[in-house]
Amino acid sequence: MLRTQGLTKEFGGLTAVDSVDFELDAELCSLIGPNGAGKTTFFNLLTGSLSPTEGTVELRRNGTWEDITAASPHETASKGIHRSYQVTNVFPNSTVLENVRVAEQAHSDDATTFWRNVDHYDEFTERAHEILDRVGLTHRAGDLASTLSHGAKRKLEVAIALAGDPAVLLLDEPNAGVSSESVDEIRDLIEAVAEDYPVLLVEHNMDIVMGVSDRVVVLHQGAVIADGPPAEVRANPDVQSAYLGGYEPGSLDDDTTAAGSERDSGEGTA
């Protein structure tokens, strides 16, 4: 579905992503690693928010690989690569339904007639209702997004990412800041979405990663140091040393991250 070859991003003397060869198929693949490992930079390269120093990004469409390395964020989204963000990114003064309806319209051929009366776009509204039902927000459709709890806003972000029927879904820490009561709901939602879409997930909660992933890729200092099934990656000595630090399943609280993964400002650029 999506692949990179020799993908590299340098910021001055810092190599944030170091010659990464990666391919996502019809699976739920988690991308893990300590802060500064390059995870968010890698996401930004995949979606056109950053241009690589070297290497390529390709998307498989209709059985053919298409080079999208130079595509803008709007172009990558229109081709079917949709993402959520670490920081909640919704229109707070619009209703929950409007947030999803606008996203659905933006991915359609009617995007250029964006501000026409909403009554002309019954199909977008219908599709938005279907997506809200899928993520469990139907009962909040008429509420302003600003009134949602943080966990519900995370669900809304997933709903927005689902608008336009993506080819690939990139989820960047969907559980960030979510209360322990909501973590299981977000986990269940990720698993349900992955039944229909290829998903690349960045997540610090290792219980979630090891429980939902078909495959785990580990970045360290911008390079891939492990790639395989969760149990194999968990047992990898290099991964234990660089990131997991003796992690065992069930050893983490819902809001606890793996050793060395405490968030700081560096992960946004590296």
C-alpha positions, 0 to 999 in steps of 0.5 A: 500500500505504502513504501519508502526506499532510502528515506532520509531527512536531515536538519543541519547536522542532525539526521532525523530519519536515516535511510529507511526502507519500509513497506506497509501492507494490509495490516496494523503496523506500529512504529515505536521508539524513544522520543527523538527517534524520528517517528513524527518526522517519518509521518511528516515525510509520508504525508508531504508535510516535509520533503526528504533529503534523499529517498522516495515515498510511493503509494500503490494505487490500482496495482501500480506504485506511484511516486508521491515523494514531492506531493504536498499534504493536500495531494497526499490526502487526496490520493488517500493517505489520511492521518491524525495528529499528536495534538488534538486538531478539530474545529472546536466551534463547529459541531461534531457532525460538521467536523466530519461532514466538512472533512468528507466534502474536502476529499470529494470533487465538490471541495472547490465549492466548499461554502455552498449551503450544506443542504446541497450536500446530503450525501456528505452528511449521510456519510458523516453520520455513518462514520460517527456511528462507527466511532461511537459519537452518534449521540454527540453529533449536534454538540460543539466539538469544544464540549467533548472530553479529550477521549471523545475528541480523539475519537472525532479525530479518527472519524475525520481521518476516516472521511473520504475512505482513505487508502492508508490511515496514519494514527499519531499517538491517538491515546496521548492525553486520554484518561485511563477510562477511555484508553480501552475504547480507543484501543478497540476503535483502532482494532476495528478500523484496522479490519478495513484499512491499512494502519500505521500507528505511533503509540507509546503504550506498549500494552496497546502496541503489543496487543493490537499490532500485526507487526512492529517497527522500531526506530532508534536515532532515525534508523530501523533497528527491528521489524517483525511480529510483536513477540519477536520485537519484544524479545530483541536485545537491541530493542530492550536496550534502546527502548523497552527497558525490560518491559513485560506485557501488563507491566504498564499502567494505562497512562504509562509509557515504555522506558525512555519514552517520556514526551518532550518537544523534540519528537515533533521535529525528530 
